[in-house]
């Protein structure tokens, strides 16, 4: 193959890139106004709206397990993306057509199934399009995807709240639905050019099979023998050692569930906080649902700052920058985001109306935490577990995110914490999780084997 051809993306990538951008516009456009819609149009209490919002996020990050299972076992990635995208479009249509709680919950369920179900298939389907001669372009194409995701989320978070404010919920929810329909049409248009990897079927030496067999044989091994070693009678040593590596990574992942419990509140409690603030900025009235645009903008700005300035400068000074160190700092920085939010809420509770600029510090700390925790976590995991355990790592990563969202939904439903106390509770919880993570990270011993790093998933 000529060098010029080797350095050119496969022609079908343009369909997948635009599909991703439209799908992300659709998802973030809908979620940007979800909390305000529930409170102002459907008259849910703040606690009810926050609980419903985070139950939705919980479902979005639990359904990837179903999507991956269907794709790997039965129908392949193309059909999972196609079929679940149809349900995704239908979900938007239901919310736009029926301005009721029943319509909203039905639409949210369909969107959660669609958005979550296609999540593990989309990035992998992109990788399927590259031959060995073009594998060196994968980093570039995933960078392109990352920018398309952030472009879609930023544009929709600025536009859709304006449509809700000026034209009502039918238009505000119909536009994301039309973008998702466009994403589906673009995906379908490229169908004849896609490389479709067939379903692989179950991995005979997969993580869950090893663990299930070891549990069944508990008590049959020699005294003092690690419990997973009981599976060596059926599985090769590499599979058992790989499962053990996954458990070590899960111990690292576990405290980050609290990070996700805080992180997604920029779309719920922080929006409701902004609603009570003076949102005039440079003579322009900013809508509370537009303020979360700060997060993707700050993340896009901070990633090159850390990669090109902070990390190199630390290394020149002899400070070894490793993944668990980055994540530890990120966890503590996230504490500051909710401490700032609590400070703003104190002023609101006292009857003041601080300007919206006072929310900027909490977004800066949250975005910094996101860069240090989220962007780093999967890169760490993929270098510490065998390639054969990659799907298990991804599944457990999604479960961690889902668990964090479920925690927030539960706390919001309790209705025990009000005003500033709500934010300080989460700040204290995050502080405890940060210390727990630090303790786990200190005991962790990196494995010598390093595998190819896959791109981190963007929430």
TORRO-882451 format. One record per residue: x, y, z of N, C-alpha, C in turn; residue in one letter. Coordinates in pm, whole numbers, plus 50000, padded with zeros to 5 digits. Example, Ala and Ser with C-alpha at 12.3 -4.5 7.8 and 13.67 -1.06 7.14 Angstrom:
<bapas>
513194943150780512304955050780513204967050780A
512854977550708513674989450714512905000350787S
</bapas>
This chain:
<bapas>
500854988150000500005000050000500885012450000X
500635022249910501435034449907501375041850040X
502485049050073502565056050201501425066150217X
501085073350109500005083250116498685076750153X
498445064750100497205057650129497205052350272X
498375048050323498475043150460498155054050561X
498435066650527498235077750619496875084350602X
495985078050529494655083650505493615075250579X
492675081950648491615074750716490795066550616X
490295054950657489325047750573488135056950542X
487605055850421486585065550379485305064650462X
485035053250524483815051850602483875059050737X
485075063650776485225070350905484405083250910X
484245089950796483475102450797482045100050843X
481465088650807480105085550852480075083651003X
481065076551055481075073451198481375085851282X
482255094551231482585106751306481375115951316X
480675117951205479495126651208478355120151286X
478255107151278477275100051360477515102551508X
478785101951549479125104051689478825118251733X
479175128151650478915142051684477435144851699X
476615139651607475165141751615474565134551735X
475045122451761474515114851875474835121852007X
476035127052020476405134152142475635147252157X
475405154352046474565166352050473185162452104X
472665151552052471345146752093471305143652243X
472295136052290472295131852431472475143652525X
473515151652501473795162752592472755173852580X
472165175452462471085185152449469905181552536X
469545168852535468425164152617468745165152766X
469935160552806470265160652949470505174753002X
470875184152915471165197752962469935204453021X
468745200952972467525207353021466665197953104X
467155185953128466335175853194465935179953335X
466885184653415466595188253554465635200053561X
465915210553485465045222353485463655218853436X
463565210453335462255206153282461455199053389X
462085190153463461365182753566460865191953677X
461665201953713461295210853822460275221253777X
460525227753664459705239153623458465235253542X
458515224153470457385220453384456575208853440X
457245199453506456525187953562456345189053713X
456905199653773456695203353913457165192654011X
458285186153978458935177554075459705186154173X
459875181354295460735188454390462185187454345X
463035195954401464455195454365465035181554391X
464695175854508465225162654542464735151854448X
463445152454411462895142554317463575143754181X
463745156254134464365158254003465805153154002X
466545156154108467925151454115467975136154119X
467085130054196467065115454205466755109254070X
465745114553998465395109153866466535111053767X
467165122553773468285125353681469395115053700X
469745112353824470875103353849470485088653830X
469215085253847468775071753810468895069753659X
468615080353583468795079753438470265077553402X
471155085253464472595083453438473045069453480X
472515064653592472805050953636472455040953525X
471265042553466470835033353360471715034653236X
472115046953204472965049153086474285041753099X
474805040653221476095034053240475985019453283X
474765014553300474595000253327474234992653199X
473484999153110473074992452986474214989452889X
475394995852899476494991252812476824976452828X
476584970852946476834956652965475934948452874X
474684952852859473744945952770474164947652624X
474544959952586474954962352448476164954152408X
477154953552497478364945752468478054930952459X
477174926152547476794911952546476084908252417X
475144916552373474424913852248475374913952128X
476284923852127477204925052014478184913452008X
478754909952121479784899452123479194885452106X
478014883252159477454869752159476604866752037X
475844876751988474764873351895474814880651760X
474724894051760474404900951634475514909951581X
476564912151656477634920951609477364935651640X
478394943851627478304957851668477394966051577X
477464963651446476664971551352475184970751386X
474664958851407473234957251432472824962651568X
473684961351668473374967151799473254982251787X
474214988651721474165003151703472905007151626X
472604999851520471445003051436470135001551513X
469924990151575468644987551642468444996451764X
469474997851846469305005951966469195020851933X
469785025051822469625038951778468175041851740X
467485032051685466065033751654465265036351782X
465545028651886464895030952015465255044352074X
466485048452054466995061452099466165072652037X
465955072151906465155082251836463725082151889X
463175070251909461815069051961461695075352100X
462705073552183462695079552316462605094552312X
463385100952225463285115452209461895119452164X
461335111552070460005114652020458935113952127X
459025104052215458055102552323458115114452418X
459315118852455459445130252546458905142852482X
459195144852352458715156852283457205156752266X
456625145052245455185144152215454315144752340X
454805139552452453975138552572454615146352686X
454035157852719454555166052827453945161152959X
454435149853005453925143753127455035135653191X
454845132053316455845123953385455955110153321X
454815104553283454845091353221455605091653089X
455335102053009456035103452881457525105352901X
457885113453003459305115753029460005102953071X
459415095653164460075083653215460185072853107X
459165071653023459235062052912460345065852815X
460395078752780461435083452689462825082052748X
462955084952878464255083552943464725069052941X
463795059652961464165045452959464675041352821X
463985045952716464405042552580465755048952546X
465945061352589467205068252561468345061852639X
468095058152764469135051552844469565038552778X
468605030852729468925018352661469715020952533X
469295031152457469995034252332471365040152354X
471435050852435472725057652457473715048552528X
473235040852625474135031852697474485019552617X
473495013952548473735001552475474725002852362X
474735014552295475665016252184477045020952231X
477135025152357478395030952406479605021652389X
479535008952429480725000452414480974996152270X
479954997452186480084992852047480675003451956X
480395016251984480755026951891482275028051872X
483025029351984484475030851971485115018351912X
484615006651954485174994051901484874992551752X
483694997251708483324996251567484245005051482X
484655016451537485635024851467486935017151449X
487405010651554488635002851545488554991751443X
487354986051425487184975351327487464979951184X
487364992951159487494997951022488964999250977X
489904997251068491314999551037492034986251015X
492644985050899493494973450871494814974950946X
495624964450946496914965051015497774976350961X
497684979050829498494989650769498105003550818X
496885004850870496395017950913496245018951064X
496705008951138496545009051284497205021251348X
498235026451286498945037851344498065050451345X
496945050151275496045061751269494985061551379X
494935050751457493885049651558493925061051660X
495115064851704495215075751801494625088551743X
494905091251616494375103351553492855102851541X
492325091251505490875090451487490155091351621X
490745086051729490105087451859490215101751911X
491285108751875491365122951907490255130651835X
490035126951707488945133151631487605130351699X
487405118351745486165114751813485995123051940X
487065124552014486985132152139486535146452112X
487075152352005486695165951970485245166451920X
484805156551845483425156351798482465155151916X
482835147052014482005145552134481875158852208X
482995165552228482965178152301482315189352220X
482495189052089481815198852004480305197052013X
479845184652002478425181952012477845185852147X
478555182452255478055185552389478045200552416X
479085207652372479155222052395478065229352317X
477925226152189476925232852105475515230452158X
475215218152195473855214952240473545221252375X
474525221752465474295227352597474105242452591X
474625248852489474385263152469473035265652403X
472655257152307471465259652225470165254752288X
470135242352334468865236252376468215243552494X
468965248252596468305256052701467595268552649X
468145274952546467495286652487466165282452423X
466165271152355464935266352292463875262952396X
464295256752508463335253752614462755266652671X
463585276652691463155289252750462225296952658X
462505296852528461765305452435460685298252355X
460845285152333459915278152245459235266252311X
459625263152434458935252652507459565238952491X
459085229252571459725216052575459565207852448X
458465209552375458305201452254459435203952155X
459735216652132460825220052039462165216352100X
462345219252230463625216652296463995201852293X
463005193052304463295178652299463215173052157X
462485179852070462395175151931463705177051857X
464405188151882465665190751811466705179851840X
466955176151967467865164751990467385151951921X
466055150051917465525138351848465845138551699X
465725150351638466055151651496467535149251472X
468375154151564469825151651550470135136851563X
469435129851654469665115451666469165108151543X
468035112751487467555106851361468585109151251X
469195121151251470255124051154471455115151175X
471815112751302472935103851333472675089851280X
471445085151296471075071851247471125071351095X
470625081851029470645082350882472075082250829X
472955089850895474355090250853475005076550870X
474715070250984475265056951009474785046950903X
473525047450868472955038550768473545041250630X
473835053850601474355057450468475705050750440X
476465047850544477775041750523477795026650531X
476605020450533476505006150563477274997250467X
477375001150339478034992650240479564993350249X
480075003150322481525004750328482124999850460X
481294996150557481814992250688482464978350686X
483484977050767484044963950799483314958950923X
482644947650912481864942351024482524929851081X
483034931251202483604919551269482464910651319X
482504897751294481414888951337481414887451489X
480274883651547480234881051692481274870351728X
481974872751834483044863551873482554852151961X
481364853952019480894843752112481564845352247X
481174837652345481754838952479483224835052481X
483984842352561485394839052581485484827152677X
485994815752632486004803952720486874805852843X
487784815552838488664818052952488424832053009X
487194837152994486874850653038486884852253189X
486944864753233487024868153374485874862153455X
484654864253409483494859853487483414844553494X
483864837653390483874823053394484894817953497X
486064824353498487104820353594486604822453736X
486014834153763485544837353898484424827853940X
483464825453850482344816653885482844802553919X
483794797653843484314784153869485084783854001X
485864794454028486614794954154485674795254274X
484554802554261483574803254371482944789554395X
482634782454287482034769154302482984759454372X
484284761954358485264752654416485894758054546X
485234768054607485754773254734485884762154837X
487004762154907487234752155010487864739354962X
488094738354831488684725954779490194727054762X
490734739154773492174740954754492964738154879X
494274739554868495154737454983495024749155080X
495204746855209495124757655308496124768855274X
495654781155281496514792555253496644795955106X
496064787755020496154790154876495154801054837X
495544810854752494594821054707493354814654646X
492184820254676490934813554637490784812354486X
491334821854409491214820954264491994809054206X
493004804554280493804793254230492984780454219X
491824780354283490954768554271490474766454128X
490554777054047490094775953908491164770353815X
492354767653867493444762853781493204748653728X
492244741653787491974728153737491314728353599X
490674739753563489984740653435490564751353344X
491144761953402491594773353323493114774553326X
493704779653218495154781353215495614791853315X
496894791353350497444800553450497254815053407X
497374817853276497244831553227495844837153258X
494814828753244493444833253270493234836053419X
493764827353504493604829253649494384841553695X
495614843053647496404854753683495774867553629X
495164866653511494464878253455493284882353540X
492524872453589491394875453677491864881853806X
493004877153857493564883053979493964897653953X
494514900453836494884914153800493654923153794X
492544917753743491304925553736490834929253876X
490894919953970490474922954107491344933754170X
492624933554139493504944054192493104957654136X
492704957854010492274970453947490924974854002X
490034965254030488734968554087488904975454222X
489884970954301490144977454430490544991954410X
491224994854300491585008754268490365016354220X
489535009954138488345016454083487315020054191X
487175011554292486055012554386485875026554445X
486925033054501486695046354557486295056854455X
486595054354326486225064354224484725064954202X
483965055254254482505056154244482005068954310X
482665072954418482275085354486482595097454396X
483705096854324484005107554229482855109354130X
482345098154077481245099053980479965103654046X
479785100554174478615105554247478605120854249X
479775126754259479885141354258479875146854116X
480585140154027480835145753894479545149253819X
478615139953813477425142153730476455152253790X
476755157353907475875167453966476005181053898X
476975182653810477015195153734475785196453645X
475085185353620473855185853541472595185653624X
472725184953756471535184353842471595195053951X
472245192154063472215201554176472895214754142X
473935214354060474605226854024473735235553935X
472925229453850471995237053767470935243653854X
470415236353952469415242054042470025253054128X
471285251654164471965262354237472095274754150X
472495272854025472645284253933471325291353910X
470225284053917468895289953896468595300753999X
469185299854117468925309454224469945320854227X
470915320654137471975330754138471695341954038X
472435352754052472355363753954473145359453831X
472435356553723473075350653606473385360753496X
473435373453533473855383553435475385383453426X
475875381653305477315380953283477665389753163X
478415400353190478775409953085477535415153012X
476475417653088475255423153031474345413052966X
474715400152969473905389552908473335380653017X
472045377353006471405368353101471665353953060X
472475346953139472825333053110471765323953170X
471355313853096470405304153149471125294053237X
470465289653343471125280453437471555267453369X
470805262853271471145250353201472305251953105X
472705264453078473855266752989475175266553065X
475135268853194476365269953272477225257353264X
476625245053262477475233053252478345232253128X
478125241053030479025241552914480465243752958X
480635249753075481985252253126482805239453136X
482155228353171482925216053195483655211153070X
482985208452957483755203852840484745214052788X
484405226952799485325237352753486595237152838X
486425236252970487585235953059488405223253040X
487735211953019488475199452998489325200352873X
488755205552764489515206952640490715216152658X
490565226252744491675235452769492725229352862X
492275221452960493195216353062494015204353015X
493465196052927494215184252882495565188052822X
495625197352726496945201152674497815208352776X
497195215552870497975222352974498705212053059X
498005201653100498645191253182499655183353101X
499265179452978500145170952897501385178352849X
501235191152815502345198452756503105207352851X
502545210152968503185219653059503405213753199X
502325209453264502415205253404503255192553419X
502895181853346503625169253361505095170353320X
505415176353205506835177753168507635185853269X
507015196453322507745204753418508015196953546X
507055189253592507265181153712508365170853689X
508355164553572509365154353542510765160353532X
510855172553479512165179253473512705182153612X
511805183753708512225186353845512415173453925X
512325162153857512575149353923511365143353991X
510175149053968508955143654027508365133353931X
508315120853975507785110153888506255110953885X
505725113053766504275114353750503725100953703X
503035093853792502455080953754500935081653764X
500275071853706498815072353692498105073353827X
498485065053923497795065154051498035078154127X
499205084254107499475097254167498565107954110X
498395107853978497475117453914496065115653968X
495635103253977494265100754022494075104854167X
495075102554251494985106654391494805121654402X
495625129154330495505143754331494125147854280X
493665141254173492355144454117491225142454215X
491315131954296490265129354396490235140654500X
491405144954546491445155754645490995169054585X
491355171554460490925183854393489405184354381X
488785172954357487335172454344486645176154475X
487285173254588486755177754718486575192854716X
487545199954660487495214554657486315219654575X
485945212054470484825216554387483535217254468X
483305207154553482065207354631482195216054755X
483405218354803483585228254909483225242054857X
483635245054733483275257854671481775258854650X
481165247954602479705247954582478985250254715X
479515244254822478925246454953479055260754999X
480195267054970480375281155004479385290154932X
479165287454804478165295054728476785293054788X
476495280654827475165277554881474955284255016X
476015285855095475895293055223475365307055198X
475935313955098475485327455064474015327355022X
473635317454941472235316454897471305313755015X
471735305155106470915301855223470715313955314X
471675323255312471585335355394470785346355326X
470275343455206469425353255138470135361755035X
471435359855017472165367454916471915361354778X
472295368754674472175363754538473505366154466X
474485357554493475805359554431475735358054280X
476695364454213476765363654068477185349754022X
476805346353900477075332953848478565330153835X
479385340653828480825338653819481375331253941X
480635331654052481095324554172481025309454155X
480325304754053480325290254025481555285853946X
482265295153887483395291453802484445283253877X
484855287154001485885279054069485485264454087X
484225261654119483835247654138483925239854006X
483635246553894483785239953764485255237653730X
486105247153765487545245553738488085233553815X
487735232553943488205221154023487615207953973X
486335208053933485725195753884486365191253753X
486585200653661487215197253533488635192253554X
489355198253648490705193553680490655179353734X
489705176753823489545163153874489205153353764X
488375157653669488015148953556489235145153473X
490075154953444491275152353364492195142653438X
492335144553568493275136453646492725122553678X
491415121253695490835108353733490315100853611X
489365106753540488685099553432489605096453316X
490345106353270491215104453154492335094553185X
492735093753311493865085353351493465071053385X
492245069153437491875056453499491965044553404X
491345045653287491345034153197492715031953135X
493455042653113494815040953063495635032853163X
495445035753292496105027953396495665013353391X
494345011253381493814997753385494314989353269X
494354995353150494754987753032496244984253032X
497044991253111498464987653120498724977553230X
497694974653311497894965953426497154952753417X
496414950653310495684938053294495954932453156X
495914919253141496124913253010495064917952910X
495434917952783494494922152678493234913752679X
493344901152719492174892252721491134896552824X
491534904952920490614909453024490084923552998X
490354928852880489944942552847488434944452860X
487634935052810486184936552816485694936352960X
486314928253045485934927953186486254941153253X
487424946853221487804959853277486784970453238X
486414970853109485454980753064484104978953132X
483664966553147482384963853213482404968953357X
483474966053429483574970253568483724985253582X
484344991653482484455006253481483065012453470X
482245007153381480875012153366480075009853494X
480264998353557479554995453682479955005453790X
481225009253794481695019153891480995032553871X
480905036953745480225049553715478745048653751X
478115037453716476705035453748476475035653899X
477385029453974477255029054119477315043054179X
478195051454126478275065254174476975072754151X
476385071154033475125077854002473995072554090X
474005059554116472985053754204473115059254345X
474335061154391474575066954523473965080954533X
474195089254431473635102754433472115102454430X
471545093554347470085092354341469515088554477X
470205079554547469735075154678469815086454780X
470935093754784471085104754879470035115554852X
469815118754724468825128954689467415124554730X
467115111654717465785106654751465525106754902X
466595105954982466435106255127465905119555176X
466265130255104465815143855137466225147955279X
467405143255323467885146455457468845158355459X
469505160555349470505171255344469945182755260X
469995194655318469415206255250470435217555246X
470305226055146471155237755137472625234155132X
473415242155204474865240155202475265226555259X
474465221455353474785208455412474865197355310X
474065198355203474075188355097475445187855030X
475975199454996477275200054928478415196255021X
478335200655147479405197255240479395182255274X
478215176055272478155161555291478935154555180X
478695158455056479395151954945480885155454946X
481235167454989482655170955000483345161955102X
482675159655217483245150855320483335136455270X
482305132055199482325118455143483455116955043X
483655127154962484735126854863486105126854932X
486215134255041487475134555115487795120755171X
486795114155226487005100555278487405091055165X
486745092355049487075083854935488485086654884X
488895099354888490235103054843491305096754932X
491075096955063492035090555154492035075355134X
490865069555111490795055155085491545051754957X
491365060054855492065057654729493585058954748X
493995068854825495425070654852496015058354919X
495265052555014495745040655083495855028754988X
494845027154901494875016254803496035018154706X
496185030454658497245033454561498635031054620X
498785034054748500095032354813500485017554821X
499485008854837499764994554848499884987654713X
499404994254610499374987854478500784986754421X
501094975054367502394972854303502164970554155X
502604979854070502364978453926502994965653871X
502304959553774502864947853709503844952253602X
504784943553572505834947253476505324947053333X
504334938353305503844937053168502984948953132X
503284955253019502524966752972501894963152839X
500574965452828499884962652703499504975752636X
499054974652511498674986652437497564994052508X
497685007152512496705015452581495555018552487X
494335016052532493155019552455492695033352496X
491945040052410491495053452443490525053352559X
490655063152646489735064052759488345067652709X
487355061652775485965064852741485635078652795X
484895086052717484445099252761483045097752817X
482785102752941481475100952999480395108252919X
</bapas>
